Structures are given as structure tokens and as C-alpha cells.
Amino acid sequence: MWRTIGAEARAEQTIDKSRFIARLTPVADAAAVSADLREARRLWPDARHYVYAWRLRAGGREKCSDDGEPQGTGGRPLLSLLQRADLWNTLAVVTRYFGGVLLGTGGLTRAYAGTARLALAQAEIVEPRLYIRYTLALPYALYEKAKYFLAGLGAVSETEEFAAGVTVVFALPAEQQAVWEKQAAEWSGAARLERQGELLRY
């Protein structure tokens, strides 16, 4: 199973008068990457550089950018950091306010990678878990029994609708699928179960 970060993490340091701000965020897709890059520019609008790297699990895609810094001094070190940590669905952006002192290629690489590493040290690393989403329609007489049974399997309730009967939408850990469907089969005369698809939860 692959890993990602559970929430945004930040770190900042000043090196030879240049201010470096690292921001790591979980991202689900390319649209989220674009939105978070725009957010970095909104948060620090007067910065000189917005160096970044990201990795998306779907399609095994990854990309990095030096954003005007000498080639290989920013984006590549950030991407290497994500790769070594085996992080996917993660965006790393390091924003730089130039302080007037040239750091050289080695100095830039250490500054960008080092600031991102500080943020990574504060990040919560999580492993996504595969869930299966179901819709269950059942009579009121079975509702409490089903609710208790599902809670014991670690199911997460999403919606509940009460009308002539009860309709529940819930997500169940994939490893509990066989246990649940065996139990649901025993109620087949009274309940209706539909599998809606799979999703990842963190």
C-alpha cells in the first residue's frame, strides 16, 4: 500500500536573507494540484519563486518545476524527497522571497530540500484504506440490528433516509466484504443491498 500525508504541513527558514516557506498538501488529482499552486501564490503574492514537485498515484504521474531557479536546484530535490518517502497524492511547494544574496547551486539545493524536509518532519503520514460503498434498503425492524452489525465491522455511515423503510448509504472496509455480504444474504428476503463502487479513505 502506498502512503500520503493526512493534512497540510508547513515549515519556514531564512538562509542568507532569503526566506523559504515549504507547504506540503495532500492532492487527489491534477485539478487539486493546480488549485494548491494558485493558493501558494495567493498566500505569498510577492515571492520571487514557487518551486514545486508533485506525485499522483493514478497513472503513476509526477512532475517538478524550478520556477526560474537554476535547473535542478529546486524541483528535482523536492521530487526526490517525495520519492524517498514513498509519498503519492502529495504536492510540495517551496516559496522563496529573494534576500539579495546569491546562494549558488549547492546552496539552493540544500535550502529548498532542507525546508521541505522540515515540513515533511511535521507531516502526518497515512496509508489510504480501500472501502466499498453500499446502499442498503431495509425495514425498520432490521435497522438497529444492521446498524450494530455494521459498526462492529468498522463501517462508516454516509447517509440515512427514513421513509416507508430505511435506506442507508455506507462505506465498509474492503477486507470485511465477505463477512458483510454473507450476513446480508441472510436478510435477502427483507433487505435489498446494492454495491455502489470503491473509494479510498485516509
Backbone as CSV, one residue per row, in Angstrom:
resi,resn,N_x,N_y,N_z,CA_x,CA_y,CA_z,C_x,C_y,C_z
1,MET,0.854,-1.197,0.000,0.000,0.000,0.000,0.886,1.242,0.000
2,TRP,0.434,2.259,-0.716,1.199,3.487,-0.802,0.836,4.443,0.336
3,ARG,1.566,5.556,0.414,1.394,6.494,1.515,1.148,7.903,0.983
4,THR,0.550,8.722,1.826,0.368,10.137,1.521,0.405,10.888,2.849
5,ILE,0.111,12.181,2.825,0.043,12.935,4.076,-1.414,13.204,4.409
6,GLY,-1.701,13.244,5.700,-3.077,13.387,6.132,-3.607,14.803,6.086
7,ALA,-2.731,15.794,6.161,-3.166,17.193,6.183,-1.983,18.086,5.799
8,GLU,-2.282,19.336,5.565,-1.236,20.294,5.182,-0.180,20.407,6.274
9,ALA,1.071,20.542,5.846,2.174,20.757,6.779,3.052,21.882,6.237
10,ARG,3.551,22.747,7.128,4.373,23.889,6.710,5.644,23.977,7.535
11,ALA,6.628,24.617,6.945,7.869,24.937,7.660,8.490,26.133,6.972
12,GLU,9.310,26.864,7.710,9.923,28.075,7.156,11.314,28.253,7.743
13,GLN,12.215,28.783,6.944,13.529,29.168,7.445,14.085,30.288,6.569
14,THR,14.991,31.071,7.165,15.670,32.142,6.448,17.139,31.773,6.303
15,ILE,17.627,31.826,5.071,19.011,31.463,4.761,19.642,32.596,3.970
16,ASP,20.672,33.236,4.525,21.351,34.357,3.862,20.353,35.374,3.331
17,LYS,19.423,35.750,4.202,18.428,36.796,3.945,17.293,36.373,3.014
18,SER,17.359,35.183,2.436,16.239,34.684,1.639,15.304,33.879,2.536
19,ARG,14.013,34.133,2.370,13.010,33.428,3.166,12.447,32.267,2.338
20,PHE,12.492,31.072,2.901,11.982,29.874,2.240,10.800,29.333,3.049
21,ILE,9.670,29.113,2.383,8.459,28.628,3.037,8.011,27.355,2.327
22,ALA,8.010,26.252,3.045,7.588,24.972,2.469,6.155,24.674,2.880
23,ARG,5.392,24.183,1.922,3.995,23.814,2.165,3.727,22.483,1.473
24,LEU,3.408,21.461,2.260,3.054,20.143,1.735,1.558,19.945,1.897
25,THR,0.894,19.508,0.820,-0.548,19.300,0.880,-0.924,17.981,0.217
26,PRO,-1.964,17.319,0.729,-2.491,16.141,0.041,-3.319,16.590,-1.156
27,VAL,-3.162,15.936,-2.286,-3.905,16.285,-3.502,-4.457,15.005,-4.130
28,ALA,-5.693,15.078,-4.600,-6.338,13.890,-5.150,-6.140,13.743,-6.648
29,ASP,-5.965,14.881,-7.353,-5.879,14.825,-8.808,-5.193,16.084,-9.326
30,ALA,-5.089,16.192,-10.660,-4.394,17.318,-11.266,-5.091,18.643,-10.975
31,ALA,-6.420,18.622,-10.882,-7.160,19.849,-10.572,-6.793,20.358,-9.182
32,ALA,-6.627,19.447,-8.230,-6.238,19.846,-6.873,-4.818,20.396,-6.857
33,VAL,-3.931,19.835,-7.670,-2.565,20.354,-7.775,-2.597,21.793,-8.258
34,SER,-3.341,22.062,-9.328,-3.428,23.414,-9.881,-4.011,24.392,-8.868
35,ALA,-5.037,23.948,-8.148,-5.661,24.814,-7.150,-4.693,25.147,-6.023
36,ASP,-3.908,24.168,-5.583,-2.970,24.404,-4.489,-1.791,25.265,-4.928
37,LEU,-1.381,25.155,-6.180,-0.328,26.034,-6.678,-0.823,27.479,-6.737
38,ARG,-2.074,27.659,-7.126,-2.657,29.015,-7.113,-2.751,29.540,-5.688
39,GLU,-3.061,28.639,-4.748,-3.171,29.053,-3.351,-1.829,29.529,-2.805
40,ALA,-0.739,28.872,-3.204,0.589,29.309,-2.757,0.873,30.732,-3.237
41,ARG,0.508,31.024,-4.459,0.724,32.375,-4.993,-0.192,33.393,-4.325
42,ARG,-1.370,32.950,-3.903,-2.273,33.857,-3.193,-1.759,34.159,-1.788
43,LEU,-1.232,33.111,-1.113,-0.747,33.294,0.249,0.503,34.160,0.312
44,TRP,1.388,34.019,-0.688,2.652,34.754,-0.690,2.826,35.436,-2.060
45,PRO,2.027,36.478,-2.305,1.940,37.058,-3.656,3.194,37.773,-4.137
46,ASP,4.056,38.196,-3.242,5.230,38.977,-3.651,6.511,38.156,-3.718
47,ALA,6.396,36.846,-3.621,7.590,36.000,-3.637,8.209,35.957,-5.035
48,ARG,9.479,35.570,-5.105,10.204,35.512,-6.373,10.009,34.162,-7.065
49,HIS,9.993,33.066,-6.285,9.925,31.729,-6.875,8.938,30.850,-6.111
50,TYR,8.267,29.975,-6.872,7.367,28.971,-6.303,7.799,27.613,-6.877
51,VAL,8.784,27.044,-6.274,9.344,25.771,-6.728,8.447,24.639,-6.222
52,TYR,8.186,23.649,-7.064,7.260,22.604,-6.629,7.591,21.242,-7.223
53,ALA,6.972,20.220,-6.611,7.004,18.849,-7.116,5.740,18.158,-6.638
54,TRP,5.211,17.279,-7.458,4.041,16.513,-7.050,4.082,15.120,-7.640
55,ARG,3.339,14.217,-6.966,3.192,12.834,-7.421,1.728,12.432,-7.257
56,LEU,1.151,11.855,-8.314,-0.221,11.364,-8.277,-0.219,9.868,-8.533
57,ARG,-0.883,9.137,-7.678,-0.896,7.683,-7.774,-1.559,7.212,-9.067
58,ALA,-2.677,7.832,-9.444,-3.381,7.433,-10.662,-2.484,7.684,-11.874
59,GLY,-2.118,6.628,-12.560,-1.247,6.761,-13.719,0.221,6.878,-13.381
60,GLY,0.565,6.874,-12.082,1.962,6.993,-11.678,2.617,8.273,-12.178
61,ARG,1.874,9.370,-12.142,2.379,10.632,-12.688,3.142,11.438,-11.637
62,GLU,4.170,12.133,-12.074,4.917,13.028,-11.205,5.544,14.137,-12.033
63,LYS,5.759,15.285,-11.387,6.295,16.438,-12.102,6.979,17.364,-11.114
64,CYS,7.954,18.132,-11.597,8.604,19.124,-10.746,8.952,20.351,-11.581
65,SER,9.157,21.475,-10.907,9.496,22.725,-11.583,10.444,23.547,-10.716
66,ASP,11.462,24.134,-11.366,12.385,25.032,-10.671,11.878,26.469,-10.651
67,ASP,10.851,26.768,-11.427,10.224,28.096,-11.477,11.247,29.226,-11.545
68,GLY,12.157,29.131,-12.493,13.099,30.221,-12.713,14.423,30.096,-11.994
69,GLU,14.520,29.174,-11.057,15.805,28.933,-10.400,16.694,28.109,-11.349
70,PRO,18.010,28.072,-11.135,18.877,27.253,-11.970,18.385,25.806,-12.039
71,GLN,18.467,25.228,-13.218,17.912,23.900,-13.456,18.427,22.861,-12.460
72,GLY,17.467,22.123,-11.884,17.806,21.037,-10.980,18.063,21.436,-9.545
73,THR,17.949,22.729,-9.222,18.286,23.167,-7.860,17.099,23.149,-6.911
74,GLY,15.867,23.088,-7.454,14.694,23.153,-6.586,13.723,22.012,-6.773
75,GLY,13.133,21.946,-7.967,12.094,20.958,-8.212,12.561,19.524,-8.075
76,ARG,13.710,19.209,-8.648,14.222,17.842,-8.583,14.508,17.397,-7.147
77,PRO,15.147,18.224,-6.302,15.332,17.817,-4.902,14.011,17.582,-4.167
78,LEU,12.987,18.388,-4.484,11.687,18.176,-3.843,11.068,16.856,-4.298
79,LEU,11.156,16.578,-5.597,10.608,15.328,-6.114,11.340,14.125,-5.515
80,SER,12.649,14.230,-5.397,13.425,13.144,-4.792,13.002,12.905,-3.353
81,LEU,12.696,13.977,-2.639,12.248,13.848,-1.250,10.932,13.071,-1.180
82,LEU,9.985,13.401,-2.064,8.708,12.682,-2.091,8.910,11.222,-2.477
83,GLN,9.800,10.973,-3.416,10.060,9.601,-3.860,10.677,8.766,-2.742
84,ARG,11.666,9.328,-2.054,12.315,8.578,-0.983,11.350,8.264,0.162
85,ALA,10.396,9.179,0.383,9.408,8.957,1.443,8.255,8.078,0.962
86,ASP,8.279,7.691,-0.325,7.225,6.876,-0.934,5.861,7.535,-0.779
87,LEU,5.824,8.848,-1.020,4.578,9.604,-0.906,3.955,9.822,-2.278
88,TRP,2.655,9.552,-2.359,1.872,9.829,-3.549,0.734,10.782,-3.173
89,ASN,0.062,11.292,-4.192,-1.034,12.250,-3.972,-0.599,13.355,-3.011
90,THR,0.605,13.836,-3.262,1.208,14.863,-2.405,1.861,15.932,-3.271
91,LEU,1.663,17.187,-2.883,2.292,18.330,-3.542,3.210,19.025,-2.546
92,ALA,4.434,19.301,-2.972,5.385,20.072,-2.166,5.690,21.368,-2.903
93,VAL,5.464,22.500,-2.257,5.781,23.811,-2.825,6.689,24.537,-1.842
94,VAL,7.805,25.042,-2.338,8.664,25.877,-1.501,8.720,27.251,-2.153
95,THR,8.222,28.233,-1.438,8.169,29.616,-1.903,9.405,30.354,-1.404
96,ARG,10.007,31.156,-2.286,11.216,31.879,-1.890,11.044,33.385,-2.076
97,TYR,11.309,34.108,-1.005,11.471,35.560,-1.081,12.979,35.826,-1.165
98,PHE,13.414,36.325,-2.288,14.848,36.541,-2.510,15.372,37.660,-1.619
99,GLY,16.480,37.377,-0.912,17.015,38.356,0.029,18.199,39.136,-0.478
100,GLY,18.563,38.915,-1.747,19.642,39.699,-2.326,20.994,39.018,-2.324
101,VAL,21.104,37.860,-1.681,22.371,37.134,-1.622,22.252,35.873,-2.475
102,LEU,23.157,35.714,-3.423,23.152,34.519,-4.267,23.670,33.320,-3.467
103,LEU,22.938,32.213,-3.530,23.298,31.041,-2.735,24.112,30.018,-3.512
104,GLY,24.173,30.141,-4.831,24.865,29.135,-5.634,23.997,27.896,-5.785
105,THR,24.347,27.038,-6.726,23.506,25.875,-6.988,23.433,24.924,-5.794
106,GLY,24.558,24.676,-5.159,24.547,23.794,-3.997,23.752,24.371,-2.850
107,GLY,23.906,25.669,-2.631,23.176,26.332,-1.554,21.676,26.316,-1.791
108,LEU,21.281,26.526,-3.058,19.853,26.486,-3.379,19.270,25.093,-3.159
109,THR,19.982,24.086,-3.619,19.510,22.715,-3.454,19.316,22.387,-1.978
110,ARG,20.282,22.758,-1.161,20.175,22.486,0.278,19.024,23.281,0.893
111,ALA,18.837,24.515,0.445,17.781,25.356,1.019,16.392,24.832,0.678
112,TYR,16.179,24.505,-0.577,14.855,24.001,-0.980,14.558,22.638,-0.361
113,ALA,15.508,21.714,-0.493,15.291,20.377,0.056,15.198,20.416,1.577
114,GLY,16.036,21.216,2.196,16.048,21.285,3.654,14.761,21.849,4.220
115,THR,14.211,22.890,3.564,12.959,23.476,4.053,11.802,22.502,3.873
116,ALA,11.775,21.814,2.732,10.722,20.816,2.504,10.852,19.669,3.505
117,ARG,12.080,19.309,3.837,12.302,18.223,4.793,11.766,18.605,6.182
118,LEU,11.901,19.875,6.546,11.369,20.339,7.825,9.851,20.197,7.857
119,ALA,9.203,20.527,6.736,7.742,20.381,6.669,7.343,18.916,6.722
120,LEU,8.098,18.079,6.014,7.789,16.654,5.998,7.920,16.041,7.392
121,ALA,8.868,16.535,8.174,9.060,16.017,9.530,7.841,16.292,10.409
122,GLN,7.060,17.312,10.058,5.876,17.654,10.839,4.604,17.005,10.292
123,ALA,4.690,16.430,9.104,3.505,15.898,8.441,3.067,14.568,9.037
124,GLU,1.780,14.343,9.023,1.212,13.048,9.419,1.193,12.149,8.185
125,ILE,1.917,11.057,8.229,1.968,10.128,7.115,0.866,9.080,7.307
126,VAL,0.044,8.900,6.278,-1.072,7.960,6.386,-1.075,7.009,5.192
127,GLU,-1.654,5.836,5.414,-1.847,4.858,4.340,-3.336,4.790,4.029
128,PRO,-3.729,5.090,2.793,-5.150,5.014,2.450,-5.661,3.587,2.561
129,ARG,-6.920,3.462,2.887,-7.543,2.148,3.069,-8.694,2.019,2.079
130,LEU,-8.784,0.867,1.429,-9.823,0.646,0.435,-11.151,0.315,1.115
131,TYR,-12.199,1.071,0.720,-13.553,0.829,1.220,-14.481,0.526,0.042
132,ILE,-15.573,-0.159,0.329,-16.609,-0.418,-0.658,-17.885,0.287,-0.202
133,ARG,-18.504,1.017,-1.124,-19.723,1.751,-0.775,-20.952,0.918,-1.161
134,TYR,-21.906,0.867,-0.247,-23.147,0.130,-0.458,-24.354,1.031,-0.190
135,THR,-25.456,0.664,-0.822,-26.760,1.199,-0.452,-27.587,0.034,0.070
136,LEU,-28.145,0.195,1.253,-28.922,-0.856,1.894,-30.319,-0.329,2.202
137,ALA,-31.325,-0.997,1.658,-32.723,-0.661,1.957,-33.299,-1.789,2.799
138,LEU,-33.870,-1.444,3.940,-34.350,-2.484,4.860,-35.515,-1.960,5.685
139,PRO,-36.303,-2.851,6.260,-37.417,-2.410,7.114,-36.904,-1.929,8.464
140,TYR,-37.741,-1.172,9.138,-37.368,-0.631,10.442,-37.000,-1.736,11.431
141,ALA,-37.627,-2.881,11.287,-37.396,-3.976,12.237,-35.955,-4.476,12.190
142,LEU,-35.284,-4.301,11.052,-33.904,-4.757,10.914,-32.873,-3.635,11.115
143,TYR,-33.348,-2.406,11.217,-32.435,-1.258,11.208,-31.409,-1.307,12.341
144,GLU,-31.832,-1.445,13.569,-30.911,-1.429,14.703,-29.933,-2.610,14.649
145,LYS,-30.439,-3.769,14.236,-29.583,-4.951,14.131,-28.489,-4.733,13.086
146,ALA,-28.890,-4.181,11.914,-27.923,-3.923,10.845,-26.922,-2.851,11.259
147,LYS,-27.410,-1.827,11.922,-26.537,-0.740,12.366,-25.487,-1.255,13.347
148,TYR,-25.886,-2.093,14.270,-24.960,-2.657,15.258,-23.932,-3.556,14.575
149,PHE,-24.399,-4.378,13.643,-23.507,-5.305,12.946,-22.479,-4.538,12.114
150,LEU,-22.925,-3.517,11.401,-22.020,-2.734,10.557,-20.991,-1.971,11.399
151,ALA,-21.423,-1.456,12.528,-20.493,-0.731,13.400,-19.372,-1.666,13.847
152,GLY,-19.695,-2.916,14.096,-18.690,-3.888,14.505,-17.683,-4.210,13.414
153,LEU,-18.067,-3.959,12.158,-17.169,-4.201,11.030,-16.375,-2.955,10.636
154,GLY,-16.611,-1.857,11.338,-15.884,-0.620,11.030,-16.482,0.164,9.889
155,ALA,-17.770,-0.043,9.605,-18.423,0.686,8.519,-18.582,2.160,8.875
156,VAL,-18.578,2.994,7.847,-18.762,4.439,8.019,-20.079,4.824,7.360
157,SER,-21.043,5.291,8.152,-22.339,5.698,7.619,-22.209,7.036,6.895
158,GLU,-22.795,7.122,5.706,-22.736,8.362,4.930,-24.079,9.090,4.941
159,THR,-25.165,8.375,4.633,-26.495,8.982,4.694,-27.494,7.947,5.195
160,GLU,-28.551,8.444,5.816,-29.658,7.594,6.247,-30.954,8.304,5.876
161,GLU,-31.854,7.578,5.237,-33.138,8.149,4.827,-34.256,7.299,5.415
162,PHE,-35.181,7.952,6.105,-36.270,7.252,6.770,-37.577,7.584,6.068
163,ALA,-38.199,6.570,5.492,-39.488,6.735,4.820,-40.349,5.531,5.179
164,ALA,-40.875,4.811,4.154,-41.626,3.582,4.441,-40.707,2.551,5.082
165,GLY,-39.432,2.594,4.679,-38.391,1.788,5.301,-37.170,2.665,5.496
166,VAL,-36.036,2.080,5.738,-34.801,2.836,5.943,-33.841,2.536,4.789
167,THR,-33.256,3.578,4.229,-32.228,3.423,3.203,-30.942,4.019,3.734
168,VAL,-29.900,3.212,3.807,-28.615,3.629,4.374,-27.539,3.517,3.306
169,VAL,-26.740,4.561,3.167,-25.551,4.508,2.316,-24.354,4.494,3.259
170,PHE,-23.469,3.507,3.090,-22.332,3.383,3.994,-21.120,2.856,3.232
171,ALA,-19.952,3.051,3.828,-18.696,2.551,3.261,-18.109,1.540,4.232
172,LEU,-17.685,0.403,3.685,-17.209,-0.700,4.508,-15.778,-1.052,4.116
173,PRO,-14.872,-1.267,5.090,-13.515,-1.708,4.739,-13.572,-2.934,3.837
174,ALA,-12.794,-2.912,2.764,-12.862,-3.978,1.761,-12.613,-5.359,2.356
175,GLU,-11.771,-5.435,3.383,-11.458,-6.749,3.952,-12.654,-7.357,4.700
176,GLN,-13.693,-6.553,4.945,-14.892,-7.058,5.636,-16.000,-7.424,4.652
177,GLN,-15.730,-7.323,3.361,-16.758,-7.530,2.350,-17.425,-8.903,2.458
178,ALA,-16.634,-9.961,2.548,-17.191,-11.314,2.576,-18.072,-11.538,3.801
179,VAL,-17.607,-11.046,4.955,-18.387,-11.202,6.190,-19.720,-10.491,6.061
180,TRP,-19.681,-9.262,5.550,-20.901,-8.475,5.444,-21.881,-9.069,4.441
181,GLU,-21.400,-9.438,3.270,-22.307,-9.927,2.237,-22.918,-11.272,2.636
182,LYS,-22.193,-12.064,3.421,-22.772,-13.304,3.936,-23.927,-12.998,4.882
183,GLN,-23.713,-12.015,5.764,-24.777,-11.621,6.694,-25.957,-11.035,5.932
184,ALA,-25.686,-10.181,4.960,-26.757,-9.529,4.206,-27.579,-10.546,3.427
185,ALA,-26.934,-11.608,2.976,-27.656,-12.646,2.228,-28.733,-13.297,3.084
186,GLU,-28.490,-13.356,4.402,-29.484,-13.948,5.304,-30.724,-13.069,5.428
187,TRP,-30.582,-11.788,5.085,-31.713,-10.857,5.150,-32.318,-10.610,3.775
188,SER,-31.899,-11.392,2.779,-32.261,-11.077,1.397,-33.770,-11.000,1.167
189,GLY,-34.523,-11.719,1.986,-35.964,-11.643,1.812,-36.542,-10.332,2.297
190,ALA,-35.817,-9.660,3.202,-36.352,-8.432,3.800,-35.556,-7.185,3.425
191,ALA,-34.307,-7.347,3.008,-33.441,-6.199,2.731,-32.933,-6.261,1.286
192,ARG,-32.601,-5.101,0.755,-32.040,-5.015,-0.592,-30.683,-4.308,-0.520
193,LEU,-29.653,-4.984,-1.033,-28.287,-4.468,-0.950,-27.736,-4.223,-2.348
194,GLU,-27.183,-3.042,-2.576,-26.561,-2.713,-3.854,-25.150,-2.187,-3.613
195,ARG,-24.195,-2.741,-4.336,-22.813,-2.264,-4.261,-22.647,-1.088,-5.204
196,GLN,-22.116,0.033,-4.703,-22.024,1.253,-5.497,-20.625,1.512,-6.064
197,GLY,-19.610,0.878,-5.538,-18.267,1.126,-6.040,-17.245,1.157,-4.919
198,GLU,-16.009,1.514,-5.270,-14.919,1.544,-4.312,-14.425,2.973,-4.094
199,LEU,-13.813,3.215,-2.951,-13.225,4.513,-2.654,-12.091,4.319,-1.664
200,LEU,-11.230,5.311,-1.591,-10.133,5.295,-0.632,-10.451,6.277,0.490
201,ARG,-10.195,5.842,1.701,-10.331,6.717,2.863,-8.980,6.768,3.571
202,TYR,-8.722,7.896,4.227,-7.426,8.086,4.876,-7.584,8.103,6.387
